[in-house]
Amino acid sequence: MFIYKPISEANKEFRLIRLACDPEASVINLELCHASVNDPVPYHAVSYVWGDPKDTARVNVDGEEFIVSENLLSLLRQLLRAGVTSWLWTDSICINQTDLEEKTWQVNAMDRIYGNAKLVYLWLGPGTPRTDKAMKLLCEYGRELVDELGPMDDWDMDEVNPQLYEALSTKKKPRSNAHPVAKFLYKMYKEPGLHRRDDERPLSKYPLMDGLRNLLERPFWRRVWIVQEVTLAQDALLLCGDESMPIQYFIEAIDVIREWTEIFNELSNFSFLWGLGQAFFTTSTLILRKLRMAGREPSLVHVLLGIGTLTGPRYLASEPRDLVFGLLSVVRERDSFGLHADYTEPVGTVFARATKAFIDWWCPKGDGDDGDWEDLPALDDLRPTNTPGMPSWTPDYETIGKDGFDIHTIKYSCFASASKGAPNPQLITAPDEDPMVLRRLGCVVETITQVMPPLPDVSWADETDDAREVARAFAMIGRPVIDFMGLGPESTPEEDYIWKTVMLSFQDLFDEDEGRPGDKDIPPEMWRVIRALFRGEKIDPKKAETVLDFLGGLDGQDEWEDVDSE
């Protein structure tokens, strides 16, 4: 069994492996060496999904047995068949996963490791005839877009649109002197494999579309570490089985298809990629790479919660803490947040630190670089579920990643008239404060000048069918309210707002099957009776009957004729 030799954090060391066997070898042999950022060795890195921990295979590292995942083995065999001889970096072999101290500082250095790699292999997994066909089409589109047509933002759509719509309306190819973009879009629209003419036929009956769906819905795109691995790579090659393409080809092809799907659907009676549209939004990692290549860095909260993307599953990680640690290198607030990978901290603490960090970044000053980052997710929609030791204000990012959620946002630009211009309090926090404690600024709504003593407990009234007892309960509640509010001896309709507030606060006075009614559910004539009950006045039995029926049909209605609720 392979035994790791220690590497030096002070010297910024890391491990590399190299394929050292014949492509037909029954067991893959790997050579391992130590490298340092201070003395760089040219190397490539790999990005892949670990997969089911039960699906394992054996390789040899420096002649000793080493257990890897089946998916990594299939990647190594693919690289072996392709004749790759460079040094390689892969997390499961090059990091001692059982040494939490080493794992912590190696994970904190992964941005450097991936950023310095000459090439990153992005392994989607074994291919099929359908994914092969889809990869070839995307590669063809991507090559034309990158090498000939350029970015969509630079297209002259004032020239392209008339030529494209003329060709589509006449069902004839664009003229020979037409804009190259118009020719490309027409070719894409006319690709028969991208149309689903009968939406009642399952997608599996359309080989090319099924191949595209297979590519876009693979677990690779939801693995949280690929965000960093794809985004930071100097250059990357996407592999699926025997097919491959530069990642930029894939990104541009997916972008154009996603951008034009809705337009083409309107022109094709909703046959173009029908039923496949959402799959093109699952690869948000590609958007992050484009942002970074353009010199823009996203925020942790928008990456972690997927703001601006479709609802549904977002990301996966076999180690929950990686949902935060795996994103730190690609977000703009890493230094501001003071967050670093630390596998000795419990999951709940890591999630709490991340939540406090991005709340502090946004709220209430809104220092985001772009206007579309100004909203803060409403944490009430993100309650923790299954993670033990997590504060009530911290979202369970693991569950969000698996199941997704519908996000709502809080606007901090609303005018609060109730505060009457009172200044908002200043937030004071200590740098060494417990990460499990959250302090927040509030909005001054009103100033409390008096507090009424607690009202008497009348829960016993829920257990009686005696009308006299119910009347007594109303009067017991009413007396302290009359005193506190300074109401005069004579009742008036102007005071009904007080009794409405009190009445709707006491669930025990209502039929439990009906629940507490809203203000609009209670007829106006009933409020006059309710006011009399709270004031302890004599009750007209006919009028009282309305209240009694509303409260659940209490017995003893005949006794109300001469009842004084005192």
N, C-alpha and C positions, 0 to 999 in steps of 0.2 A: 504494500500500500504506500502511495506517495506521501512523503512528509515535507512540509514547507520549510524552507530556510528563511529566516527573518529578513525583511527589507527595512531600509532606514528612512524614517520620515524626515529627519534633518537633511539628508542628501536628496530628498524628493525622488526616491526610487520607486520603481514599479516593475512588474514582471511582464515578459513577452514569451510567446510560444511560436514554434515554427513546425510546419508539416515536414516529417522526416521519414517518409515511407513511400512505397510504390502505390499507385492508384488502385491496384487490385488487392492490396493487403487486407486480410480478414480483420485485423485489428489495427487501428490507426496509431502510429507512433508520433509523439510530439517531443520536440526539444524545447527546453525552457531556459531563459536567461534573465538576469537582472539588468535593468536599464535605469537611467537617471535623466531628469529634465536638464540637468547641468551638463550632461554629455550625451546629447540626443542620438538615438539610433533610428534610422528610417523604419517606419512600421505602418501597418494598416490596422484598423479596428473592425470588430463585427458587432452587429446589432440584431437581436433575435428574441423570440419569446422562449422563456425557459420551458413552459408547458407543464403538463401533469408531473408532479414530483415522483409519481410511481413509474413513469415511463423513462427508464434509465438505460444506459449502455456503457460499455467499458472502452476506454482508450488507455494508452500507455504514455506517461509523462516521464521523460528521462529513464525509460525502462521500467517504471513502476506503475502498477495499476491505478487508474483514476476513473471515478464514476462521473459521467456527464449525462445530460438529458438527451433523449432521442432526437430532439429537434436540433441541438447543437451538433450531434454526430452527423445528421444529414447535411448540415451546412458545411462541416469540415470535409465530408466526402465530395460535396459539390465543388469546393475550392480545390480539392486534390485533383479532381477530374479536369478542372480548368487550368491546372498547372501553376497555381499560386505558390510562390516560394518565399514571399516576404515574411518578415516577423509580423505576428498578429497579437492584438490585445483582445481578450474576452473576459468579462467579469467573473464568470463562474470558475475559471481556472486561474486567472492571474491575480485574484484577490482571495486570500484565505478567509473563506466565509465563516469559519468557526471562531475566528479571532476578532471580537467586536471592536477592539481598540484599533487594529489595523484597518478593519472594514470602514470605520468612521473616517479616518484621515484619507484613505484611498477614495472613498465616495466624494469627499470634499475636493479631491483633486481630479475628478472625472471630467470636469469641463476642460482642464488642461490636456488630459489624456486624449479625449476625442478631438479637441481643437487642434492638437499637434499631429494627429494621424494624417498621413498623406491621402488616404482613402478609407471610407467606411463602407463595409458591405452590409446592406439592409436586406435581411433574409426573411421573406414572407413564408417560406416553407416549400415543400414539394409541389410541383406543378401537375396540371391535368391537361388533356387536349384543349379544354375550353379556356383555361387560364393562359395557356400558350397563345391561343388565338387572340385573346384580349390584350396580352402583353405586347404582341406584335403590332396590333392596331394602335395602341397608345404610344408605342415607341415611334411608329411612323408619324403620327400626329405631332408628337413632341419634337422630333427631329426637325420637321418642317417649321414648327412654331419658333423654336429656339434659333435655328441656323438661318432661317429665311425671313420669317414674318415679324419677328420681334415681339415685345410685350404688348398685351392688349391695350394698355393705357396709351400707347403711341399710335394706334391704328387711326386712320382718317375715316371715321364712320360716316361723315358727310358724303364721302365718295363711295364708300363700300355699300351702305344700305340701299341706295337706289338700284345699284347693279345686282345686288343679291336678291332683292324683292322682285325685280323684273324677271330674273332667271327662275325664281320659284313660282311666280304667277304664270309664266309661259311654259313651265316645265321643260325648259331648254337650258343647256349649260351656259354659263356666262360667256360673253364674247371673248375672243382670243386676247383682246387688249384690255380686258377687265382687270380690276385691282386684284393682286394675288390673294388678299384676304377674302374677297368675295368668292373667288374660285375655291379656296380652302373650305369656307363655311358651307358652300353648296355641296362640295364633295362629302363633308361630314353629314349633312342633312340627308343626302341621298344614299348613305350607307344602309343597305337593306337589313343588316344584322342588328341595327340600332332601333328598329321600329317593331312595336308590339301591336300588330293589327287587330288582334282579338284579345281583349283584356280578360276574357274568361278562361283563356288558356294559361296554365301556370307558367311562371317565368322560366322554369326548368326546360320548357319546350323551345326556348330561344337560346341557342348555344352561346352566341357572342355576349348577349346581355347577362346570361347566367355566369359566364366567365368573369365579366366585369364585377358583378355582385360578389362573386367568390373572392376576388382580389381585394375589394374595398371593405369587405366585412370580416376579414381575417383578424384574429386576436392581436396580431402585431400592431395594428393601428391604435389599439386601446391600451397597450402596455405603456405605463407612465414613463419608463426610462427612455423610450424611443423619442420622446419630445426633446430631450437633451441630445441624444445621439444623432438624430436627424438634423436638428437645428444648428449644432455647433460644428458639424463636419465641414472641413474645407471642400471636400468633394465626396460624393456618395454614389454608389452603384446599387440599384434595386434589383434583387434577384428573386425569381420564383421558379423553382425547378431549373430547367436548362436555359430559360429565357432571362435576359437582363437588359437594363437600360440605365443611363445616367438619371439621377433623381430629378434633375431639372427638366428632362423630357417629360417625366411622369407628372410633375407639378403643373407644367404649362398645359399639358393635354387635359388633365382633370379640371383645371381652372376654366378653360374654354368650354368644355362640355357642360360644366356646372352653370356657367354664365348664360349659355344659349339654350339650355334645355327648355326653360319656360317659353321662350319665344318660339322655338321649333314646335313645341307641343300645340301652341295656338294655331300654327300653320298646318299641322298634320292631324287635326282632330284628336289630339292627345294620344298619339301613338309613339312619339319619339321618347325612347327610354322610359316608357310608362311603367310605373311601379318601382323604378330604380332611383328616383331623384334623391331620396334621403340618404342613400348610400354615399353620395358624393360629398356629403357634409360630415361624414365620420372621420375624414382624414384632416382634421383641423391642425394637426402637427405640420402639415405642408404649408398651411397659411403662416404659421409661426416662423418657419424657415424663410419664407418670402419676406416677412417683416424684418427679420434680422439681416437678411442679405441687403435690404434697402436701408439699413442703419436704424431701424426702429425696434425697440424691445417691448414686449408685452408686460402686463402686470401679473403677479402671482395669482391674484383673485380671479382674473379673467381666464387664465389658463386652468386653474384648479376647478373652478365652477363652470367653465364653459360658457360664460356670458357671451351672447351674440351668436350662439350656435343653436341647432335644433335640440329639443328635449330628448331625453333618452340616455342610454349608457354612455359613459365618457371614457373611463380609463380603468386599468387593472394593475395590481401589484401584489405579488405573493407576500411581501413584507409591507404592512400598512404604513409604516413610517416613510417608506419610499415615495408615497403619494405627495409628500412635502419635499423630501430630500432630493428626489429625482427631478424637481423643477427649479431648484434654486439657481442653477447655473444659467438659465435662459431668461430670467425675469429681471426687471430693472431695479428692483428694490433689495436685492440680496444684501448689499452693504448697509443700506438704510435700516433694514429689518434686524440686522445682527443675527440672522438665522444661519446655523451651520448643522451639518449632519452629526447626530450624536445618538448612536444605537443603544446607549445605556439608559436613555430617557424612556419612560413608558409612552405608549401610543397616545394616550389621552393628553399627556403633557406636550407632546410634539404638535398635536392638532390644536391645542389651546394656544401655544406660542405663535403658530402660523395665523390663527384667527385674530389674535391681538395685534399681530404685526400688520396685517393688511387693513384692519379697522383703523389703527393709528395712522396709517399712510393716507387713508381717504377722508377720515371723519374728524372734524367737520371742515377742514381747510380745503380739501379737494385739490391736491397738488398734482394730479395726473397731467401728463404732457398733452394729452389729446382730449377734446371735448367729449368724445364718446366713452371716456373712462370715468365720467363724473358720478355715476350712480354706484351706490353701495348695496350689495345684496342684502335683502331683508332676512336677518338670521332667524326670525320666527318661523320661516318656511323650512329651516334646515336643522330641526331638532335632532339631537343625538339619539341613536337607537341601541345598537348592540355592543358598543365599545365600552368596556368597564373603565371606571375611574375618570370619566370625561365630564367636565363642567356642563351645566345645563345650557350655557350660551355658546357652546362650541359645536359646530356641525360635525357629523360623522362622515368624513370625506370618503371613507371606504364604501359606505352604503351608497353615497351619491355617485361614486364612480361606477358601481355595479348597476344601479337602477335609474340614475338620472333624477331630475326633478324639474318642475316648472318654477322658474325663478322670477321673483318680483323685486323691485328696487325701491329704495327710500330716496326721496328727493329732499335735499336740505335747503332748497331755495324758496320754500313756501313762506308766506307772510303769516305770522301768528298774532292776530289782533288782540287776543285775550291777555297778552303779556303787558299791554299798555306801555310799551317802550322800555320795560325793565331790562337791565343788562343781564346777559347770560353769564353763568358762573364760569370760572376758569378751572380747567382740569389740571390737577397736580398729581404726578405719578413719580414713584421712586424707581431708579433703574434696576434695583435689586428686588423689586416687588415680586411676590409669589406669582408665577405664570398662570396659576389656576384662578387668579382673581382678576376680574375685569372692572375697570373704572371708566365711566362714560360721561360725557357732557350731556346735559338735558336742556330742554327748552322751557323757559319760564312761562307757564300758562296762567297762573293766578296765585295770589298770596292768601294764605289761610290766616284769618284773624281770630276765629273762634272754633272750638271743637265741641260738639254736643256729646254728652255722656252716652255710652252704649244704650240702645233701646232694650227694654225687657225681653226676656226669652218667652215667646208665645208658641213654641213648637208643639206644646201640648194641645193647641187648638186643632192641630191636624188629626188628632186622635178622637175627637168628639163629633157627634152628630147633633149636639144640643145647641140650638140657635142662641140661647142666652149666653152660653160660654163663648161662642164665637163673637158675639157683640162685646162681651167683656174684654176679649183679646184686642179687638180694635181700639177700645177706649184706653186700655193700658198702654198701647203704642202711642195713641194720640196725645195723652197728657204731657209727657216730656217734650214732644214736638211743639205743642202750643206754647209752652213756657219758653223754650229756646228761641223760637221764631218771634215771640212777642205778639202773638195773635190776640185780637180783642175778643170780647165775650160773644159777639155776634159773628156767625159764619157768613162768608160771601164767596161767590164763584171765583173771585180774584185769587183766592188762596188754594184753588184746586191744584195748581202746579206743585205745591208742597205735598199734598196727599198723593198725587200721581207718583212723585219720586219715592215716597215712603211705601206706597202700595206695591209698586213694581219691584221693590227690594226684598219682599218677603215671599219666598217660594212656598213656605209651609202653609200659607193661607189659601193655596190654590189646589185644585184637583191634580194629583201627580200625573194622571194620564193625559191631561190637557196641557200641563206645563204652564210656565209664567207667560201671561199674555202681553202683547205690546200695547202701547198707548192707544193706537188706532183700533185695537180689538175691543175696547171697552166703550159701550154706548154713552153719549153725553148724560142721559138721565141717570145712569148708574153712578156717575161721579157725584151727583148730588146726594145720593143715598150713602155712598162711601164717606163723603165729607161729614154727614150726620153721624155715622157710626164712629168715626175717629173722634168727633167732638162729644160723644156720649148723649146725643139728642134722641128724643122719641122718634120711632121709626114707623112710617106708614107701612102696614103689612103688605099691601099690594106692590109698593115700590121695592120693599125689601126682598120680595120674592124674586125679582130680577137678579139681585146680588147673590141670593142663596143658590139659585139655579146655576149661575155662573161659577160659583165656588164648588159645584159638584152635587147640587141637589140635596142640601142638608135637610134632616128631619126637623120637625117642630116648628114649621112655618106658622101654624095657627097661633103659637104662643107670642108672636111679635106684636099683637094688637096694642097691648099696653106696656110693652117692654121699654124700660129706660135702661140704656146700656151701662149706666152707672150701677 
